[in-house]
Amino acid sequence: MEQSSSFRKSIIPDGVKTVVVEAGVRTGWEVIASSTDDILSIDTFGISAPYKDVVKHFGFTVENVLKML
């Protein structure tokens, strides 16, 4: 992240749970998310299927995101 730690804390204070949902790789989001368990991302390459099947395969469902909160 290019922003300073103090700037990030002014936007997202300590103690606030932060969840990241990224339809790409998690690289870089570790600084923002509360923990690595709070990042839903796609860290593999090469899946080919209808998009609804792919997002379900990777856990991009409302239910899974709500569980993270």
C-alpha positions as CSV (number, residue, x, y, z in Angstrom):
1,M,0.0,0.0,0.0
2,E,1.3,3.4,-0.9
3,Q,-0.6,5.1,2.0
4,S,1.0,5.5,5.4
5,S,-0.1,3.3,8.3
6,S,-1.4,6.4,10.1
7,F,-3.6,7.3,7.0
8,R,-5.0,3.8,6.7
9,K,-5.8,3.8,10.5
10,S,-7.6,7.1,10.0
11,I,-9.9,5.4,7.4
12,I,-10.1,2.0,9.0
13,P,-9.5,2.3,12.8
14,D,-7.8,-0.5,14.8
15,G,-10.3,-3.1,16.0
16,V,-12.7,-2.8,13.0
17,K,-13.1,-6.1,11.2
18,T,-12.1,-5.8,7.6
19,V,-13.0,-8.4,5.0
20,V,-11.7,-8.4,1.5
21,V,-13.6,-10.0,-1.4
22,E,-11.3,-10.0,-4.5
23,A,-12.0,-11.8,-7.8
24,G,-8.3,-12.0,-8.3
25,V,-5.2,-12.7,-6.2
26,R,-4.9,-11.8,-2.6
27,T,-1.5,-10.2,-2.9
28,G,-1.4,-6.8,-1.2
29,W,-4.7,-7.2,0.6
30,E,-3.1,-8.8,3.7
31,V,-2.4,-5.2,4.8
32,I,-6.1,-4.3,4.8
33,A,-7.8,-7.5,5.9
34,S,-8.2,-8.2,9.6
35,S,-6.5,-11.6,9.0
36,T,-5.6,-13.9,6.1
37,D,-8.9,-15.8,6.9
38,D,-10.8,-12.6,6.1
39,I,-9.7,-12.6,2.4
40,L,-11.8,-14.3,-0.2
41,S,-9.8,-14.4,-3.4
42,I,-8.8,-16.5,-6.4
43,D,-5.2,-17.6,-6.1
44,T,-5.2,-20.2,-8.9
45,F,-5.2,-20.0,-12.7
46,G,-6.9,-22.1,-15.3
47,I,-10.5,-22.8,-14.3
48,S,-12.9,-22.9,-17.2
49,A,-16.6,-23.2,-16.7
50,P,-19.7,-21.1,-16.8
51,Y,-19.2,-18.1,-14.4
52,K,-21.8,-19.2,-11.9
53,D,-20.0,-22.5,-11.5
54,V,-16.6,-20.8,-11.1
55,V,-17.8,-18.3,-8.5
56,K,-19.5,-21.1,-6.5
57,H,-16.3,-23.3,-6.8
58,F,-14.2,-20.5,-5.3
59,G,-16.8,-19.7,-2.6
60,F,-18.0,-16.3,-3.9
61,T,-21.5,-16.7,-2.5
62,V,-23.5,-14.4,-0.3
63,E,-23.6,-17.1,2.4
64,N,-19.8,-17.4,2.5
65,V,-19.2,-13.7,2.6
66,L,-21.8,-13.3,5.4
67,K,-19.9,-16.1,7.4
68,M,-16.8,-14.0,7.2
69,L,-18.5,-11.0,8.8
